[in-house]
């Protein structure tokens, strides 16, 4: 089983520890992981801003880096979703289709493909869960509060295997944090207010960490926490699942 | 962002300045969303019901011409006069024509967002006809000369203190008395008089049934009935998408509508109208006003499935924190943001960007409109048509170039994590809106790629 590690560009640049944790975690679970060195970005920042027409270069580069693997795994629901929905190349339609099919967000790869039952990690802390919208509502990594469907959560399934971890949920279980790509600056006031409201619930729960599957949401929440000089820290799922 | 006359982002930041009021607005609407969840979860067949409603609407939109003509024929047989209006102006002129013929000077209105869309009140006022919006929330905003901020809860942006002041000013109620029973009774007293003394009644239409030529109006206050039954002329206005094929389909929609809207199992009044009573005239005005254009847009056609429940408003985290007026369109919220650009792309170019694309709107929609996908699609069209401005396009071009090239990407990443300069949250470092209320992430010494190259040389 040949696995390619896809690291979103902003994680590569700002949160290398998340990428290291993802790599180590997959290797710990016995995976043969390659990291294609000339990967850049999935193209989502442009596409969500209305410029999907400018993503051909990113698509081309992505296909060049990630063709020929059994699975592609990335620690981001949002970027993986973008690729699943929009990756295309008229010259290499079959390779694009194969990638769209074989790409997985990290937690769903762990629960669905590797079927991890015992993660062997320890994190004795109070942790708040932030559910990121794209992973949840579009990749269906967890049940949705709006829908009448059986409750489930792939993230919780994994976090419940971590020794000592106490998971605390917010009352508004799956409300958006307000990051939203360019939304975070074009709609600054609403974006910040949404983030502050999410943070408030975690503060109320007295958590030490907020975790989630998308660093973009967590970066936004971290920005708000730091400005408020809060002690609460953010950590990606991968960092907790890789903690000893 | 596009420079339009009105801009959602700016209006939202003004709305959010009053923190407590913004909290109240968010919590009040969240309460309605929670009631909706509870009502939905009481029906195990909820998702199947949504599927069915969606299919009925899809089918109807694919044969709209046939069903509309069938409806007209049946309505005519029932003694109802059917009018066709291609745009807002024609709609207003038709209604004015009917009223003028009968020398009607005072009109009571209930339950119509379409007449808001067409700005009927202004038109009739300019022709010396007085219109009173009789639904309490609409009445309040009409007295204040405001637009409804929500299609089901038109005065949800106001608190009872505001209503007290408004009623004191216009209805001479006691100053400072904000008891809701007192205020409601005061309004009722005035409105009952209006119903009795009016010359004609205008209502909206929730569902028009092709098979029978009848239509249904759903209200909680019963004002559509009061108006229609107390007057000799009843004019019902409908967008052409309100049609459904058969009476038996009503059960599907009536079960979904109010559960989605307010969490009630059914509206207090679901009034069925088929024919005028003796001595009465009944008119139906069927309106296009841009809907045919939307029907012709493949990616946006199914926005016409909307039954105006406003569930997408209540669940939208952006709507709850920006208020309905920030959308500068008669229909606000996520559904308004996909309908409005069809009416005027330039004026409404900001609205598809007033969303994080979280997708909650799509999940609550009782007729399964893919709202968040349509928001994304509108963004593509608006930018292609040049409504994004040249600066935005240029910065996106830089970003696309850097991100498409591994060489430039790794180079710009190395220099003090220069990637920061092209990312959306730091497009313009001097006036970076990110930094107003948020810290930026601390740039690490090396990127993951750099770490990997050092640690895993065997690769």
Interface residues (C-beta under 8 A of the other chain):
Chain A: X7 X9 X10 X11 X12 X13 X14 X15 X16 X17 X19 X20 X23 X34 X35 X37 X38 X39 X40 X41 X43 X45 X46 X47 X48 X49 X50 X51 X52 X53 X54 X55 X56 X57 X58 X60 X61 X133 X134 X137 X138 X144 X145 X146 X147 X148 X149 X172 X174 X175 X176 X178 X179 X180 X181 X182 X183 X184 X185 X186 X187 X188 X189 X190 X191 X192 X193 X194 X195 X196 X197 X219 X220 X222 X223 X224 X226 X227
Chain B: X1 X8 X9 X12 X13 X16 X22 X26 X30 X37 X40 X41 X43 X44 X46 X47 X315 X317 X318 X321 X322 X352 X353 X354 X355 X356 X357 X358 X359 X360 X362 X363 X364 X376 X379 X380 X382 X383 X384 X388 X392 X393 X396 X397 X399 X400 X401 X403 X404 X405 X406 X409 X413 X417 X419 X420 X423 X424 X425 X427 X432 X433 X434 X436 X437 X438 X439 X440 X441 X443 X444 X446 X447 X448 X449 X451 X452 X453 X456 X459
